[in-house]
């Protein structure tokens, strides 16, 4: 990012920040946005209202103390704000968050609201309360949404497909796209864990090529932290 003069949003887990605060301080010192990814990476729809509120309050306070930034953004672990956990958006608003980036408008066995708007939108929470939503990017084809917003999808799909899809969103649909990846996705030397074939493909597939893909994607488009968008 520094070599390309790119600033990004880093969604940080609370327990990571607690264990290695120096990493959070370094991210902030480089001019990037610090946002919340929750504390323990627990799925939102498995938490009670109070558990979720305690989680987002604790993480926000911790990240703000370490980074010196106001934390206004949130991304749920595994995109776990779905129809059954939509109530979490009101809790975010009530606890000082201005935007969310947790909704993936696709069909998936663990997450997704396929009929949700594909582009940044304002959600009316009632009583004059609103929150901005930045859904993970998809392209529309044959009346279905296909994921192109990063992660395993970017690692496993051909680079030219990803570039064309993101360019289509920008130039044909005249919208910004949201692109994400995890730090371990550019770390081919990470420890390998025993797991099933599908999980192994999803987690380790094309790990060694991801950094090069990322550099090419970063070189083709203009990026900014979500708070600036």
C-alpha positions, 0 to 999 in steps of 0.5 A: 500500500505504501509503495502505491500510496494507497490508504485502506480500512483495516478491520481489526479484531479486539483480541488481536489489538489487545495482544499486539497493540504495536500493530494497530499503532503502526497501521494508524501511523501509516494513515490507514483507517482503523475499524472494528471486526468485533472482539473474538470473531464470533458470528453475530447471529450466535450472540444475544443482543447484550453480548453483541453490544458488549462486544462492539463497545469493548472493541471500539473503546480498545481500538480508539485507545490504541490508535488515537482514532475515532472508530466509526466502521464495523465489519461482522465476522464472516459477514454474519449480519443477515436477515436474522441478525439485522437488528445488529445495525441499530445496536451499531448506530446506538453505540457510535458506529456510522457505517457497516460493511457486513452484508454480502448480497449473495446466497451462501450457507453461512451468510448473505442477503442476496436481494440486498442492494449491491451498492453503498446505501443508507439504511433507515433504522427508524426514528430518524436514525440511519446507518451507511452500508457498504456491501461486499461487491458482486456482479449481476449475471443471469439474475444472480449476484456473483462475488468479486469483492476479494478473499478466496473469490479473488484468489481462485478466480482468474485475475482478468475476470476480477479486473473486468468485473471491478472495472464494470462496476466502476465504469458501466454501473458508475459505482465504487466497489468494496475489495477485501482480503485477510493478512494471511492471504498474502502469507504463503509461509503460514503454518498449514493445518489439517483440514478437509479438501474443500476447506484446504482449497478455500483457505490455501488455494492460490495463496502464493499468487495473491500478493501479485494479484493484489498489486495488479488490482491496486495498480488499476484502480483508485482506492480510499478508506471507507470513511473517506468514501 
